[in-house]
Amino acid sequence: MPVPGPDHTTGDLDALAEALVEVRARLAPLVLARQERRRTGATAAERLSTPQHLTLLALGDGPLTMTALAGATGVAISTATRMVQSLVREGWVAAVDPAEGDRRRRPVGLTPAGREVSDAATAHLRSRIRSLLDHLDPGEGAAILAGVRALEKAIQLDDERRARAVAASSAASISPSEGAGPDSGDAAAGRIPSRITPR
């Protein structure tokens, strides 16, 4: 468990963690867009589920293998596979030729339609959150922005710590005579690109 910094007590960090959990519970219904998905005439972007949107965002910077996509979205490979299959049926994701002809690691990427719906869903989400922030005065908005920036930094530091731990564990468990598996080039874990954070 991380040791509290010099300016924080365990109680302070516990209270902050509890506050973030409560905010998440209140914010989630606003971004799930359930009412829009029920409304007649809703666009594809408005009907897009949160898991679908996160998967499209993870593919926004380029094709990923299923292992890498599962790591980037924080789900099991089987879950990522089912999600990709549903997105393929919608015409938003398609398999692409692997860079070096390794069919065992054939990646998937966004189609033009997939990028369009992902961008539209992001704009819709940003609009919903923007309408919520309209209730705040400038000082409160600046405080939230500073808090988001600090949280992004904490997430990055935690990512780096986890990556070092995984690298150390892998180095200790693989002997020089052993090769890596077919998906060894994929990231074991990752984060959704920071652009999903409301700007």
C-alpha positions in Angstrom: 0.0 0.0 0.0 1.4 3.4 -0.9 2.8 5.4 2.0 1.1 8.8 2.5 3.2 11.8 1.4 4.5 14.3 3.8 1.5 16.6 3.4 -1.1 13.9 3.7 -2.4 11.7 6.5 -3.9 8.3 5.9 -7.3 9.8 6.8 -6.9 12.6 4.2 -6.2 10.0 1.5 -9.0 7.8 2.6 -11.4 10.7 2.5 -10.2 11.7 -1.0 -10.5 8.2 -2.3 -14.1 8.0 -0.9 -15.0 11.3 -2.5 -13.7 10.1 -5.9 -15.7 6.9 -5.6 -18.8 8.9 -4.8 -18.2 11.3 -7.7 -17.7 8.3 -10.1 -21.1 6.9 -9.0 -22.8 10.2 -9.6 -21.0 11.0 -12.9 -21.4 7.5 -14.5 -25.1 7.9 -15.2 -24.5 11.2 -16.9 -22.0 9.7 -19.4 -23.8 6.4 -20.1 -26.4 8.3 -22.1 -29.2 5.7 -21.4 -31.9 8.2 -22.3 -30.4 8.9 -25.6 -30.1 5.2 -26.5 -33.9 4.8 -25.8 -34.8 7.9 -27.7 -36.2 7.4 -31.2 -33.9 8.9 -33.8 -30.8 8.8 -31.6 -27.5 8.8 -33.6 -25.0 5.9 -33.5 -22.7 8.0 -31.3 -25.5 8.6 -28.8 -26.3 4.9 -28.7 -22.7 3.9 -28.3 -22.2 2.1 -25.0 -19.3 3.2 -22.7 -17.4 -0.1 -23.2 -17.8 0.3 -27.0 -16.6 3.9 -26.8 -13.6 3.0 -24.7 -12.6 0.2 -27.1 -12.8 2.6 -30.1 -10.7 5.2 -28.2 -8.1 2.6 -27.4 -7.8 1.9 -31.1 -7.6 5.6 -31.9 -3.9 5.8 -32.2 -3.5 2.8 -34.4 -4.3 -1.0 -34.7 -3.7 -3.3 -31.7 -3.6 -7.0 -31.3 -6.3 -8.5 -29.1 -3.8 -8.9 -26.2 -2.8 -5.3 -26.4 -6.4 -4.1 -26.7 -7.4 -6.1 -23.6 -4.5 -4.5 -21.7 -5.4 -1.0 -22.9 -9.1 -1.4 -21.8 -8.4 -3.4 -18.7 -10.5 -6.4 -19.6 -9.9 -10.1 -20.3 -8.9 -11.1 -23.8 -12.2 -13.0 -24.2 -14.1 -9.9 -23.3 -12.1 -7.8 -25.7 -12.7 -10.4 -28.4 -16.4 -10.3 -28.0 -16.4 -6.5 -28.0 -14.4 -6.4 -31.2 -16.8 -8.9 -32.8 -19.7 -6.6 -32.1 -17.9 -3.6 -33.4 -16.9 -5.5 -36.6 -20.6 -6.2 -37.2 -21.3 -2.5 -36.9 -18.6 -1.8 -39.5 -16.5 0.3 -37.0 -13.6 -2.1 -36.6 -11.8 -4.4 -39.0 -8.8 -6.7 -39.0 -5.7 -5.3 -40.6 -2.7 -7.0 -42.1 0.1 -7.6 -39.6 3.2 -5.5 -40.1 5.5 -8.6 -40.4 3.1 -11.2 -41.7 2.6 -12.9 -38.3 -1.0 -14.1 -38.6 -1.0 -15.2 -34.9 -0.9 -11.5 -33.9 -3.2 -10.0 -36.5 -4.3 -6.6 -35.2 -7.6 -4.8 -35.5 -8.1 -1.1 -36.2 -10.7 1.5 -36.7 -12.5 1.9 -40.0 -13.3 5.4 -41.2 -16.9 4.9 -39.9 -15.5 3.8 -36.6 -13.3 6.8 -36.2 -16.2 9.1 -37.1 -18.6 7.5 -34.6 -15.9 7.6 -31.9 -15.1 11.2 -32.5 -18.9 12.0 -32.4 -19.3 10.1 -29.2 -16.4 11.9 -27.6 -17.9 15.3 -28.6 -21.3 14.2 -27.2 -19.7 13.2 -23.9 -17.7 16.4 -23.7 -20.9 18.4 -24.2 -22.7 16.5 -21.4 -19.9 17.2 -19.0 -19.6 20.8 -20.2 -23.3 21.4 -19.3 -22.6 20.0 -15.8 -19.7 22.3 -15.3 -21.8 25.3 -16.3 -23.1 25.3 -12.7 -19.6 26.1 -11.3 -18.0 29.5 -10.9 -14.6 30.1 -12.4 -12.7 29.4 -9.2 -14.4 26.0 -8.7 -13.8 25.1 -12.3 -10.1 25.9 -12.0 -9.9 23.8 -8.8 -11.4 20.8 -10.6 -9.1 21.2 -13.5 -6.1 21.3 -11.1 -7.4 18.2 -9.4 -7.8 16.4 -12.7 -4.2 17.3 -13.7 -2.9 16.0 -10.4 -4.9 12.8 -10.8 -3.5 12.3 -14.3 0.0 12.6 -12.8 -0.8 10.1 -10.1 -2.1 7.6 -12.7 1.0 8.1 -14.9 3.3 7.5 -11.9 1.3 4.3 -11.0 1.5 3.1 -14.6 5.3 3.5 -14.5 5.6 1.7 -11.2 3.5 -1.2 -12.4 5.5 -1.4 -15.7 8.7 -1.6 -13.7 7.3 -4.4 -11.5 6.1 -6.3 -14.6 9.5 -5.9 -16.3 11.3 -7.1 -13.2 9.0 -10.1 -12.8 9.4 -11.0 -16.4 13.2 -10.7 -16.3 13.3 -12.9 -13.2 11.0 -15.6 -14.6 12.5 -15.9 -18.2 15.8 -17.7 -18.6 18.2 -16.6 -21.3 17.4 -19.8 -23.3 13.7 -19.2 -23.3 12.0 -17.1 -26.0 9.0 -14.9 -25.6 5.5 -16.0 -26.7 3.8 -14.8 -29.9 2.2 -11.9 -28.1 5.2 -10.9 -26.0 5.4 -7.6 -27.9 2.1 -6.5 -26.6 1.6 -4.4 -23.5 0.3 -6.5 -20.6 -1.6 -3.5 -19.3 -2.4 0.0 -20.2 -4.6 3.0 -20.0 -7.1 4.6 -22.2 -5.6 7.5 -24.0 -5.6 10.7 -22.0 -7.8 12.5 -24.6 -10.9 10.9 -23.0 -10.3 13.1 -20.0 -12.6 16.2 -20.5 -10.6 19.2 -21.5 
